[in-house]
Amino acid sequence: MEDVFSMANAILVVDDNADLCRTLSRLLRHMGFAAECAFSGPEALSVLREKRPDLILLDYMMPDMNGLQVLSQVKSDAQTAKIPVVMLTAVSDQATAQAALTNGAAAYWVKGHIDYDRLRADVSKFVNPAPAV
């Protein structure tokens, strides 16, 4: 299996909902991005010890570590601090969104119906898809 993080425009999707994570990764790959899943905060941090994605899509509500805890560790590590992190979560309250943005999230997106064109446009603000072959 090819290491997606050796490619440009690589995205790490972090979500404990495995079906959603895989679906989102497949959708991103279909759009021309390289994407890989991590199913927990600790798994994401483990991946980040060895690989550097161009963008992290991070869920908030996860067991073991919530998204804000993961975000804090990502932003406090000089090796990963510059990677844009977008919180992509079902939590829609303003206080959580503000906490994420204050702690270094580049954006805060509330999950809902996945609109293909909007997802592509939003992700493209941070990374560009690979050209079609």
C-alpha positions, 0 to 999 in steps of 0.5 A: 500500500502506498504511503499517502503522506509521501504524496502532495496534498495529503490529508489525515482524517481523524474520527472514531466513526470508522465508517464515516472516516473511510467514507470521507477518505474515499470521497477526498481521494475521489476529489484528487487528494491523498487521504488516510484515516486515524480512528482515535486521538492517540492513533493520530498522534502516533501517525504524526510522529512519523508522517506529515500530512498537509491538512488534518480533519479532526473530530471533536467527540472521541474516546480517550482524547477529544479533538481539543486535546489532540489539537493542543498536542499537534500545535505544541509540537514544533514538527506539527504545529504548522499543519492546518487542523480543521475541526470537523465535528457534530458539536455545534456549540459556539463555546467549543468552536471558539475554544478550537479556533483559539487553540489553533484550529484553522477552521471549525466545520459542523458535520451534516450532509456531505456536499461534494462541491462544498467539501472540495472547495473548503478543503481546497482552501488548505490543500489543492487536489492532484491534477486529474490523470 
